[in-house]
Amino acid sequence: MTATSNNMEKSKNKLVVLAHFMDKASIKRAAPCLGWLPMSVIEFILWHLPPQWSFLVASHFDIIGQAEGYIVGIALTPRQMNSPKKEVVRKKILAATLYAQEKLGCEFLMLGGLTAPATSAGLFLTENNQVKLNVTTGNAYTAMITLQSVYEAVRRAKKNLADLTIAVIGASGTIGEAVARVLENEAKDLILVGRNLERLGNTEAKLTKTNHKISINVDDIAAADIIVTATSHPEALINPKVLKSKAIVIDVAEPSDMPKDFEQQRPDVINIDGGRVKWPNIEMGKVLGLPANVGFACITEGMMMTLENDRQHHVGTIDLDYLRKTEEWGKKYGWSVADFTSFNKSVPDSKFEM
């Protein structure tokens, strides 16, 4: 072996982030020719595209000079991602996954947006023998950043978490469940909201205290001081009129669970864009539709997994030890909770003093 070959630079690990269209504006950016069509026609066209034509490489980015990443977008809307015809959605996701694996040379996969719930929190892919990628849902670091957002909001509001009631919408999902398992030991009471009582019961079975109640009625969040919402619902779920005075909402859902006009109805309520991370050393906000040097926690987890060469799957229920490990990784790479925004607009300190 020659000195030249000894000194050859080791190839960088590669990450692929699977995403999907969020709204008509994102469709228009990717395919201007579709932008003038009614949404119903656009969705018809997207739904009937064959799997191999149902995705596009939206971005290629550097990860602090040590790895590289791609964003591959699935050509479906949030409503379509939630379709009961899961086999159609999954075929498109699998086609994009195999393209990233075989054509882009990726070894790590992060399931962004609604691609995680559409694949049973990643299990559909990890149980497929064709898929050789190391898969994460990104939910562990999203849950950790959500918890850190709760702590920061409580600090800025000059409150004591032990005196507060916390509601978790989407408590039977992986993020909501992890948040509930941690906060049951820190908050006064929990209100766990979901669409299915049986699945909520599964979450409840993992709790060790009795300071909680479960509900399938989202309006039961009326008693909560802080609401964490982490659903996969394609439309806004929260009715601002039912919220407690000066309630704080940490909205981790993508698309948002809060209506954009909430402030007109409830100027006293604080809405915080959840799951956001400060990226001082990465610029990808324009691709994601976020402020400069801000990214999603789920993508951050995928990047950290790639940088750490962590060749394990992190899918399904969140392991709390792994959740804490992602916190340490975040500190190592200088990533932390982003400055608070609401629909990408800064949330001033004065909001917490009302």
PyMOL commands that set and color helices and strands:
alter all, ss='L'
color gray80, all
select helices_A, chain A and resi 3-6+24-30+32-34+39-47+51-53+78-81+86-102+115-118+123-126+139-156+161-163+174-183+197-204+218-223+240-242+262-265+285-288+297-307+320-333+349-353
alter helices_A, ss='H'
color red, helices_A
select strands_A, chain A and resi 13-20+55-63+67-74+108-111+134-136+165-169+189-193+212-215+226-229+248-251+270-273+276-278+294-296+336-337+341-342+345-346
alter strands_A, ss='S'
color yellow, strands_A
deselect
rebuild
show_as cartoon
